[in-house]
Amino acid sequence: MGVPLLRFLFRKMWNTRWLTLSTMAGLIVAVAFATSIPMYADGALKRVVTQSLQERSTGLPAGSLLMRYQSAGGGKTDIQALGDVDQYIKKDVPSRIGFPYRSFVSSLSIRGTEVVPVDSTKVDASRMRQLTLMAMSGLNKQTELMQGRWFADGEGGDVLEAVMLEEAMFRNDIHIGDEFDYPVYGGLNISLKVRVVGAVKPLKDTDPYWYQGLESLMGTLQISEAAFKKQLLEKRSIPVNNANWYYAFDLREIKTSQLSPLGRSLDRLNIELYQLLKDTRIEISFADTLADFKRQSLQLQTLLFTLATPMIAMVFYYIAMNARQSLEKQRSDIAVLRSRGAGTRQIMLIYLLEGLLLGLIALATGPLIGWFMAKSIGSANGFLAFVDRKSIPVGFSTEAMIAGLAAVLLAVLSTVVPAVIYARSSIVGYKQKLARSDRRPLWQRWFLDVALLGLAGYGWYLFNERQILTFRTGMTTDQLDVNPFLFFVPALSIFAMGLFFLRVFPLLLKILNRIGKRFLPVPLFLTLTQLSRSSKAYYPLMILLILTLGLGVYNASAARTIDLNSTQRTLYRYGSDVVIQTVWEGRAEIRPGSGNPGNPGGAGNGAGGGNPGGGQAAPTRINYTEPPFEIFRSLDGVESAARVLQAKGNVVISGRSAGQGTLMGIENVDFSKVAWFREDLFPAHPYRYLDLLGDYEQAAIVPSGIAEKFQLKPGDLISVGLGDGMIEFVIVGILPYWPTQYPDQSPFVIANLDYIYDQVPIIPYEVWLKMKTDAKVAPIVTALLDKGIELASVKDVRSELIAQSKHPTRGGVFGILSLGFIVSVLVSLSGYLLYWFFNLSGRIVQFGVLRAMGLSRKQLTGMLLLEQLFTGGLSIVLGLLIGRITSVLFLPFLQTAENIDNAVPPFRVVFEEQDMLQLYGVVGVMLLTGAGLLFLHIRRLRVHQAVKMGEER
């Protein structure tokens, strides 16, 4: 029974090979998409784990694990238990952790004491020396001998031989050959003799081996491990005061699937250590950091899966649509098999085996494509922008395989469940259903489209009321919180609007048919008749096109909006490519009446004066010496340079204080060459305002908010108190924004720099630089230092933008949206072509009848073209339109409740023309290919073969 069943299965798959191949392609894409996200999250984890763990381990290397036994006080040490815990830590702990270690060191020490020279004639006995006997494993491999020799191997004799760090010997005034009495208290009354035989120096003081810090070892006498155990512990029963075991594990290859087991292993380790030797515990561990990073990794995967969910659902819909086409084509075969004795279980088994076979192929090939997709996500620098940066270490993980398996199971269920329903029907039931083919689908009868529209509208309401924005993933892309619901709810909206249109679509067709049946040409009348009678058959294609193209438009706009707004906010905050603050030398001027001479000199970066002496002294004024400025213009890589003063002062309008504001002094020509402007922020071009500044010496530009509050107009006066002087300006321009200025936080006054310096002593300014393309900042800094110009700070907006682009969340968001856009395009194209291919091939008899009735080839072609235009063309236009409407409705909510009030520059939704042209190109290819497919079918149509007795095959 098994072999005939398999033979029948392969024959069936071959007869419907195009549908089988398209279903398999959809399965592979679904598996690839589902596996790429855990792979990317796993790679992102590997990229940042070392830095994250190092920050959490107080300067220790990543993967530091310190276990310590601290004596409770004076009691005898259980040597057997100490040996057991030592063996456990050395042999079992590395296997429990499961990662290689870069360094391991164990140390034993007894209680420190004040040592006394044996021969006071050779050693200065008046000096106090507090030292500790210690034995460290591997000391000879981590140090080099500078003087003397190493201690003897083995337990040695009655005199313990020790080495010390060279620096420690210098500090304690100890020399090679010095002997000391080392008293041991606590009731033992033992005095050990220790001879210093060598001086050592670390080979590399930054090696993890020196986790304790060299400073803590400056008071130690290092003896051999054998001497410590035999002479001190066993022979003299001296209790151990402290025992340390330190590992520096290499966690660079850690995977997300290993986070939880590793955390549990560390938690269990504490219990087992204490059971082996009381008072032994983990002192430093990365368990908490692993738990925190597990949370972050989960948040990243949750965010990316939520972003990808609409696209994955769309792929599943594509698979289900293909399965339905295949089943519709084979439905009569199923009914015949059922009527001839085939059981429901047998028929179901055939389709289940087919689904499992295709699923296995998808599981074998999908993760490989997912690997490349994860690499692409990691190299995403923006929407549809992939750069050749160092790729993230992507690998296959357990989570990725689970996600792929889940995708396969869902896809197989979406194909098998309809087959089960069809397998229960007989040939009589099939014919009855054909007779009731005009019955509305279930979602229309239950008004699910209206319910989904209401749900989407409620989601928009929650966004608008700032309620749903309280949900946080903990991941931000620059200054924008990427809320996953902002991709789930809009996808729901697009789907709901598409379904609602399908409810209205038959009514529109009937109205057009009724209005134009008397005067419409035959092809158009036949098209409307065909569509109005069997509109339900076109629903799968139409909803697929609306969903894919709508999501494509929304994802493209969302990615461009996130990218552009975050980039422009960074550019606005900096104001120019590079902002340099030099160190100004200043000398305090002793003013009459001052009770304190103050500070006669020094460097400063601030403006104005202060009271260095306190009390009743009058404030001093600092006279600054301006560094040479022309040097900046001649630097390699600098296109333009400008002096920009930004100083805090009291803004006074008509004798009333408007509070503290920012006085920005500029030189209009230079500023126009270096500043970043977004032209839509200003009522007129910003150069117009700069021209006005150049026309009047006292000219000033003020923000719109202050102008509205105090009813200011051009020509009014405004004053700014700077230091102990008051500067008066004439308003020549009013505008809402200016680079680096945030009017809601502090008012600003833009004025001429030379005029300000004419009114008050010169105070430090910034230097803004416009850089040439690909010019580096490091050579500029070196050149300035070589010329004696000290720098207080250097801000490079390009470095900031590069750092933002490398953030795992940002790369993940843009990568997922870019891949989703590409998948949307491919799914819509393949879905459209496959649908029309099988639609046309299944209507050969209908076309033959129409041709036999006298319809010309030209009329038949026109009828089918109109049919494509009314279904596919209309769906395409609706998809693009709904996607745009959804973007306008939901994308403004990318602003969070925290930053919506002070968003500068203002948030704007972006539609990139290039993305739309790409979509239009795909649409053009779809329609042209569909038309070509249609012409091919009409050309190959033979009336005498098409018109025949029997079923359509």
Number of C-alpha atoms within 10 A of each C-alpha: 5 7 8 9 15 14 11 13 17 15 12 15 17 13 11 15 14 16 22 20 15 18 26 21 18 26 31 29 24 32 31 28 32 28 32 33 29 34 32 32 28 27 26 25 26 20 19 14 22 18 12 16 24 17 14 15 17 9 11 18 23 23 26 25 21 20 21 19 23 15 19 11 11 15 12 13 17 15 16 11 14 18 14 15 21 19 12 15 20 16 11 12 15 15 11 14 18 14 17 14 15 15 16 18 19 21 18 21 21 20 20 19 15 14 21 21 22 17 13 13 8 12 17 14 14 9 11 11 17 14 18 20 21 24 24 20 16 15 17 13 9 16 16 15 18 12 15 15 16 18 20 16 12 12 19 17 10 11 14 26 26 26 25 25 24 19 16 20 21 13 12 16 12 19 20 17 15 16 25 22 18 22 17 18 14 12 7 13 9 14 13 18 18 24 23 25 21 23 25 23 17 19 12 12 14 12 13 20 23 19 20 11 12 15 10 10 18 19 21 21 24 26 29 25 20 15 22 26 20 15 20 19 18 14 10 13 16 23 23 26 18 17 21 20 21 24 25 22 20 17 19 16 17 19 23 23 15 15 18 13 12 20 20 12 15 19 15 11 19 15 13 14 22 15 14 17 20 15 13 23 20 20 14 16 20 20 20 14 19 21 16 14 19 19 15 17 20 16 18 25 21 16 25 23 20 18 25 23 19 22 28 24 13 24 28 24 20 25 26 22 20 26 23 19 19 21 20 15 17 17 20 20 14 24 21 17 18 20 14 11 8 14 14 18 11 14 19 20 17 18 22 19 16 21 24 17 14 22 25 17 16 25 22 14 16 25 28 18 18 27 22 15 22 33 22 25 29 31 23 28 24 23 25 19 12 18 13 9 11 8 16 22 18 23 18 19 16 15 18 27 19 14 21 28 19 16 26 27 14 14 28 25 16 19 24 23 14 16 26 17 11 23 23 16 20 19 18 12 13 17 14 11 13 11 10 10 15 14 13 12 12 9 13 15 10 10 13 15 22 17 13 19 20 14 16 22 16 13 22 20 13 13 22 15 11 14 12 16 22 11 10 15 18 13 18 14 19 20 16 16 21 26 24 20 18 22 22 17 21 27 26 19 26 28 26 23 24 25 25 18 17 20 20 10 18 18 12 13 20 16 13 16 20 13 11 14 16 9 8 14 12 15 21 20 19 19 22 28 18 14 21 20 15 15 19 18 14 16 19 18 22 23 25 27 31 29 34 32 30 32 32 29 27 29 28 25 25 25 21 21 23 28 21 17 22 20 19 19 20 22 23 23 17 22 22 28 21 21 21 18 17 21 18 22 17 22 18 20 18 18 14 10 11 16 15 18 14 20 16 11 14 12 12 17 16 13 21 21 16 15 16 15 16 12 9 11 17 18 24 24 21 25 19 21 15 15 15 9 13 10 13 19 15 12 17 15 18 20 17 20 26 27 19 20 22 20 19 18 21 19 24 20 18 11 9 10 13 17 12 16 20 21 25 22 23 24 19 19 14 16 22 17 16 22 22 20 20 15 11 11 16 15 10 11 13 17 15 10 21 23 13 17 25 15 11 16 16 19 25 30 24 27 22 18 17 19 17 11 9 13 10 18 15 15 13 13 18 19 21 24 18 21 17 10 12 16 17 17 24 21 25 21 21 22 17 18 23 25 18 20 24 20 20 16 9 15 21 28 25 25 29 24 20 14 18 23 12 10 13 15 16 18 22 25 24 17 20 26 27 22 21 13 9 8 14 16 19 9 13 16 16 11 15 16 12 10 10 9 18 15 14 12 11 16 16 16 20 19 14 14 15 11 10 19 21 16 17 23 24 24 25 30 23 30 30 30 29 24 22 25 25 14 21 26 21 14 24 26 20 14 24 21 19 19 19 20 16 16 15 17 15 15 13 21 21 14 24 20 16 17 19 14 9 9 16 13 16 11 17 21 19 17 21 21 21 18 19 19 14 16 19 25 19 14 26 27 16 23 28 24 16 24 28 18 16 21 24 17 14 21 21 18 20 21 21 19 15 10 13 14 11 12 16 23 24 14 20 14 19 19 19 13 9 9 18 16 11 12 21 14 11 17 22 12 13 21 20 12 16 22 18 12 16 21 18 11 17 19 11 8 17 14 16 10 10 18 18 12 7 7 7 15 11
